[in-house]
Amino acid sequence: MRSSLLMALLVCFGVAIASCGDSGDRSLNNGEHNAVDNKSVNTVDPVTGDKVDPNIAPVSAKGHDGKQILIGASSADSAATIKKDPDKYVDAALADQKSEAK
């Protein structure tokens, strides 16, 4: 009986630790979109002209229709530049989207 209870506690403790690890990873991107989960509208970085890195979280901006779009970046520095004034890069990101659709 004691060994069953001990085993159940160990299993619960292991699950609790695994859950804590997941929530910690999510908090690193609090307020940001993860590039793996959400796709940016562009494949070319509007700042550098380089290919968008899927490991860099895209930057949220409002499109001309008021809907949210995600602008991809090729580096953390480029993402920081986009974050300073995301509206400045909306047209370039959407233009890249249109050229990819053709």
Secondary structure, DSSP 8 states (H G I E B T S, - for coil): -HHHHHHHHHHHHHHHHHHHHHHHHHHHTTTS--TTTS--S-SB-TTT-SB--TTS--EEEE-TTS-EEEE--SSHHHHHHHHHSGGGGHHHHHHHHHHHH-
